[in-house]
Amino acid sequence: MPDVLDDEISRSSIRLRLQAAPKTDDERREYHEELDRVSALKYVQQLRKGKLSPEEFHQKVELTAL
């Protein structure tokens, strides 16, 4: 059974790849928000798989939020 988190990462990554280069400020903001969301999902995935410690996870999420 596929993991819901893996599916969402896959869908979000595809959406990002399919977007044309953002031209307006709103498009750029939305693109960066989606990119931050995918990054956070990937960090959660790495934490669940034991590839990140909780401390590393918190550091990466904080850096993404900047």
C-alpha positions in Angstrom: 0.0 0.0 0.0 1.5 3.3 -1.0 2.3 5.8 1.7 0.2 9.0 1.7 3.2 11.1 2.4 5.1 9.7 -0.5 2.1 10.3 -2.8 1.8 13.9 -1.7 5.6 14.5 -2.2 5.3 13.0 -5.7 2.3 15.1 -6.7 3.8 18.3 -5.3 7.1 17.7 -7.0 5.3 17.1 -10.3 3.3 20.3 -9.9 6.5 22.3 -9.3 8.1 20.8 -12.4 5.1 21.6 -14.6 4.9 25.2 -13.5 6.3 27.7 -16.0 8.8 30.2 -14.7 6.9 32.4 -12.3 6.5 35.9 -13.7 4.5 37.9 -11.2 5.1 38.4 -7.5 2.1 36.3 -6.6 3.3 33.4 -8.8 6.8 33.6 -7.3 5.3 33.7 -3.8 3.1 30.7 -4.5 6.0 28.8 -6.1 8.2 29.4 -3.1 5.4 28.4 -0.7 4.9 25.1 -2.6 8.7 24.5 -2.6 8.9 25.1 1.1 5.9 22.7 1.6 7.6 20.0 -0.4 10.8 20.5 1.5 9.0 20.2 4.8 7.3 17.0 3.6 10.6 15.5 2.6 12.0 16.3 6.0 9.1 14.6 7.7 9.7 11.6 5.4 13.4 11.5 6.3 12.6 11.8 10.0 10.1 8.8 9.7 12.7 6.7 8.0 15.4 7.5 10.6 17.6 9.5 8.2 17.2 12.6 10.3 17.4 13.0 14.1 14.7 15.1 15.7 17.2 17.9 16.2 18.3 17.9 12.6 14.6 17.9 11.6 13.9 21.0 13.7 16.9 22.8 12.3 15.9 22.1 8.7 12.3 23.1 9.2 13.5 26.4 10.9 15.8 27.1 7.9 13.0 26.4 5.5 10.7 28.9 7.3 13.2 31.7 7.0 
